[in-house]
Amino acid sequence: MTDEPKPARIWPMSLAVLIALSILISLGTWQLKRLSWKENLIATVTERLAMKPENAPGPKEWSNVDRESHLYRPVQLSGQYDHEREVHVWFALNDPKGGPLYGPGYLILTRFTTSEGWDVIVNRGFVPEGMKDPASRPTTLEQGEQIITGLVRFDEPKSWLSPPADKDNNVWIVRQVEEMAQFLKLDPERTAPYWIDLTKGQGEAGLPQGGETVVSFTNNHLQYLLTWYGLAGVLIGVYLVWLVKRRRS
C-alpha cells in the first residue's frame, strides 16, 4: 500500500513556490510593460527628429515642458551668445556625425540670450582638447544676432558615483541645467529648464562641430522579460518533478 504524501510537509513547499512564482511573473509582466513603453518612446523620438523645428518654449510654457513631451524636439530661436559664459564638458567623440573631428575634447555650452530676453544654455558642439580656451578659437565666437536650430535636451543622470565638476578649471562631465546655470550666474527665473544641442556647426569651418547629439536608448527589456518568465517556467518544472518524487516515495 502506497502512503499518500503528508499535507503538512507538502503545503509549506507549495506555498513557498507559489510566492516565488508570483514574484517572478510580476517581474516579467513589469518588464513587458517597460518594453512597450520603451518601444513607444523610441518611435516617438524617431518621429520628433523628423519634425520641422518649432519655436523654442519660452517662460510662459516652461511649466508644461518635460522630458516626455519635449526630449529631442527640434526647435529654433534667435538671439545672441555670451561667449564669456561657457561650460566645457569633457567628451570623447568616437563616432562623429557632424564633421571630421573626433577623439577627446570638449563640448562648448554657452549662454544664449534670446530676442525675447530670456536665457537658454546652448551646446554649440565639439572642439579638440587644444581649443578649450575661447582665446584659442576667436573665429568660432559668433557675434551679433543669430538664428539657431537644435534639439531640446534635459539633465543627464547623476549619482554618488558621478565625478563632480571641476569648477576651478571649468571641466564638467555630467550636464545638469540648474548647476550649469548657477556656475554661469544666470537668473533662474529667466533661464530655460532645458538646454539645446545645435544640429550643425557654426563659425569658420563649422566649429564648434555641432550635430553630435547621441540619440540612444538602452532596450534590454525583452531579455529581462524572457529571463523572469523563463525562471518561472523552470520553477514550475522543478516543483512538478519534486512533487512526483514525493508522491512516489
C-alpha positions as CSV (number, residue, x, y, z in Angstrom):
1,M,0.0,0.0,0.0
2,T,1.4,3.4,-1.1
3,D,1.3,6.1,1.5
4,E,-0.1,9.5,0.4
5,P,2.2,12.5,0.9
6,K,1.6,14.3,4.1
7,P,-0.1,17.7,3.5
8,A,1.9,19.2,6.4
9,R,5.1,18.5,4.5
10,I,3.9,19.4,1.0
11,W,2.0,22.7,1.6
12,P,4.9,24.7,3.1
13,M,6.9,24.0,0.0
14,S,3.9,24.6,-2.3
15,L,3.3,28.0,-0.6
16,A,6.9,29.0,-1.0
17,V,6.9,28.0,-4.7
18,L,3.6,30.0,-5.2
19,I,5.1,33.1,-3.6
20,A,8.3,32.8,-5.7
21,L,6.3,32.2,-8.8
22,S,4.1,35.2,-8.2
23,I,7.3,37.4,-7.8
24,L,8.9,36.1,-11.0
25,I,5.7,36.5,-13.0
26,S,5.2,40.0,-11.6
27,L,8.8,41.0,-12.6
28,G,8.3,39.5,-16.1
29,T,5.0,41.4,-16.5
30,W,6.6,44.6,-15.3
31,Q,9.3,44.2,-18.0
32,L,6.7,43.6,-20.6
33,K,5.1,47.0,-19.7
34,R,8.6,48.6,-19.8
35,L,9.2,47.1,-23.2
36,S,6.0,48.5,-24.6
37,W,6.9,51.9,-23.0
38,K,10.4,51.9,-24.4
39,E,9.3,50.9,-27.9
40,N,6.7,53.7,-27.9
41,L,9.4,56.2,-26.7
42,I,11.8,55.2,-29.4
43,A,9.0,55.5,-32.0
44,T,8.0,58.9,-30.6
45,V,11.6,60.3,-30.6
46,T,12.1,59.0,-34.2
47,E,9.0,60.9,-35.3
48,R,10.2,64.1,-33.4
49,L,13.6,64.1,-35.0
50,A,11.9,64.2,-38.4
51,M,9.7,67.2,-37.4
52,K,10.2,70.7,-38.7
53,P,11.7,73.0,-36.0
54,E,9.2,74.9,-33.9
55,N,9.8,78.0,-31.7
56,A,11.6,77.1,-28.5
57,P,9.4,77.1,-25.5
58,G,9.5,80.4,-23.6
59,P,8.9,81.2,-19.9
60,K,5.1,81.0,-20.2
61,E,5.4,77.4,-21.5
62,W,8.1,76.1,-19.1
63,S,5.6,74.6,-16.7
64,N,4.5,72.2,-19.4
65,V,7.9,71.3,-20.7
66,D,9.3,68.0,-19.6
67,R,11.3,65.0,-20.9
68,E,8.3,63.0,-22.0
69,S,6.8,65.8,-24.1
70,H,9.9,67.6,-25.4
71,L,13.0,65.4,-25.4
72,Y,14.9,65.7,-28.7
73,R,12.2,68.0,-30.1
74,P,13.7,70.3,-32.9
75,V,13.4,74.0,-32.1
76,Q,14.7,77.3,-33.4
77,L,15.2,80.7,-31.8
78,S,17.0,83.9,-32.3
79,G,19.3,85.9,-30.0
80,Q,23.0,86.4,-29.1
81,Y,25.7,84.4,-27.5
82,D,27.5,85.5,-24.4
83,H,30.9,83.9,-25.0
84,E,32.3,85.0,-21.7
85,R,29.9,82.4,-20.1
86,E,30.9,79.0,-21.3
87,V,30.8,75.5,-19.7
88,H,33.3,73.0,-21.0
89,V,32.1,69.4,-20.9
90,W,34.9,66.8,-21.4
91,F,33.8,64.4,-24.1
92,A,35.3,61.5,-26.1
93,L,33.9,61.7,-29.6
94,N,34.3,58.3,-31.1
95,D,31.5,58.3,-33.7
96,P,31.4,61.8,-35.3
97,K,28.3,62.7,-37.2
98,G,28.6,66.5,-37.6
99,G,32.1,66.7,-39.1
100,P,35.6,65.3,-39.4
101,L,36.8,65.9,-35.8
102,Y,36.9,63.0,-33.3
103,G,38.7,61.9,-30.2
104,P,39.0,63.6,-26.8
105,G,37.9,67.2,-26.4
106,Y,35.1,69.3,-25.1
107,L,31.5,70.2,-25.7
108,I,31.1,74.0,-25.6
109,L,27.9,75.0,-23.8
110,T,27.3,78.8,-23.9
111,R,24.8,81.2,-22.6
112,F,22.4,82.4,-25.3
113,T,20.1,85.4,-24.6
114,T,17.0,85.2,-26.8
115,S,15.4,88.1,-28.6
116,E,12.6,87.9,-26.0
117,G,15.1,88.5,-23.2
118,W,15.3,85.0,-21.6
119,D,18.3,82.7,-21.4
120,V,19.0,79.2,-22.6
121,I,22.2,77.2,-22.5
122,V,23.2,76.1,-26.0
123,N,25.6,73.2,-26.7
124,R,27.4,74.7,-29.7
125,G,29.3,71.5,-30.4
126,F,32.7,69.7,-30.1
127,V,36.2,71.1,-30.1
128,P,39.5,69.3,-29.7
129,E,41.3,69.5,-26.3
130,G,43.6,72.2,-27.5
131,M,40.7,74.5,-28.2
132,K,39.1,74.5,-24.8
133,D,40.1,78.1,-24.1
134,P,38.0,80.6,-26.1
135,A,41.1,82.7,-26.8
136,S,42.4,79.8,-28.9
137,R,39.4,79.9,-31.2
138,P,38.4,83.5,-31.8
139,T,36.9,82.8,-35.2
140,T,34.4,80.4,-33.6
141,L,32.9,83.1,-31.3
142,E,29.9,84.1,-33.3
143,Q,28.8,87.7,-32.7
144,G,25.6,89.6,-33.2
145,E,22.1,88.3,-33.8
146,Q,22.0,84.6,-34.5
147,I,19.2,82.2,-35.6
148,I,19.9,78.8,-34.3
149,T,18.3,75.3,-34.7
150,G,18.8,72.5,-32.3
151,L,17.3,69.7,-30.2
152,V,15.8,70.0,-26.7
153,R,17.8,68.2,-24.1
154,F,17.4,67.6,-20.3
155,D,19.5,66.8,-17.3
156,E,21.8,63.8,-17.5
157,P,21.6,61.2,-14.7
158,K,23.7,61.9,-11.7
159,S,24.6,59.6,-8.8
160,W,27.1,59.5,-6.0
161,L,29.5,57.7,-8.4
162,S,29.3,60.7,-10.9
163,P,32.5,62.7,-10.9
164,P,31.9,66.3,-9.7
165,A,32.6,69.2,-12.0
166,D,36.0,70.8,-11.7
167,K,34.6,74.3,-11.5
168,D,38.0,75.9,-10.8
169,N,39.2,74.7,-14.3
170,N,35.7,74.7,-15.8
171,V,35.7,71.0,-16.7
172,W,32.5,69.1,-16.5
173,I,31.3,65.5,-17.0
174,V,27.6,65.5,-16.2
175,R,25.3,68.2,-17.6
176,Q,22.5,69.5,-15.4
177,V,20.8,72.7,-16.2
178,E,20.5,74.2,-12.7
179,E,24.1,73.5,-11.8
180,M,25.4,74.9,-15.0
181,A,23.2,78.0,-14.8
182,Q,24.4,78.7,-11.2
183,F,28.0,78.4,-12.4
184,L,27.3,80.8,-15.3
185,K,25.5,83.2,-12.9
186,L,22.2,83.1,-14.8
187,D,18.9,84.3,-13.4
188,P,17.0,81.0,-12.6
189,E,13.7,82.8,-13.2
190,R,14.5,83.6,-16.8
191,T,16.7,80.6,-17.7
192,A,15.1,77.7,-19.6
193,P,14.8,74.3,-17.8
194,Y,16.5,72.6,-20.7
195,W,19.5,73.1,-23.0
196,I,19.7,72.9,-26.7
197,D,22.1,70.9,-28.9
198,L,22.9,72.6,-32.2
199,T,22.2,70.3,-35.2
200,K,25.1,71.8,-37.1
201,G,28.3,73.8,-36.5
202,Q,28.7,77.5,-36.8
203,G,31.6,79.8,-37.5
204,E,34.7,79.2,-39.5
205,A,35.0,75.5,-40.7
206,G,31.8,74.8,-38.8
207,L,33.4,74.9,-35.4
208,P,32.4,74.0,-32.7
209,Q,31.4,70.9,-34.5
210,G,27.6,70.6,-34.0
211,G,25.3,67.8,-34.8
212,E,26.9,65.4,-32.3
213,T,23.8,64.6,-30.3
214,V,23.8,61.0,-29.2
215,V,20.3,59.6,-29.6
216,S,20.4,56.2,-28.0
217,F,18.1,54.2,-25.7
218,T,19.1,51.0,-23.9
219,N,16.4,48.4,-24.5
220,N,17.1,45.2,-22.7
221,H,13.5,44.7,-21.5
222,L,12.8,41.8,-23.8
223,Q,15.9,40.0,-22.5
224,Y,14.8,40.6,-18.9
225,L,11.2,39.6,-19.7
226,L,12.3,36.3,-21.1
227,T,14.7,35.8,-18.1
228,W,12.0,36.2,-15.5
229,Y,9.3,34.2,-17.4
230,G,11.9,31.6,-18.1
231,L,12.8,31.3,-14.4
232,A,9.1,31.0,-13.6
233,G,8.9,28.1,-16.1
234,V,11.9,26.4,-14.6
235,L,10.5,26.8,-11.1
236,I,7.2,25.1,-12.2
237,G,9.2,22.3,-13.8
238,V,11.4,21.7,-10.7
239,Y,8.3,21.8,-8.4
240,L,6.4,19.2,-10.5
241,V,9.4,16.9,-10.5
242,W,9.8,17.3,-6.8
243,L,6.0,16.7,-6.3
244,V,6.1,13.5,-8.4
245,K,9.1,12.2,-6.4
246,R,7.4,12.9,-3.1
247,R,4.3,11.0,-4.2
248,R,6.4,8.0,-5.3
249,S,8.3,8.0,-2.1
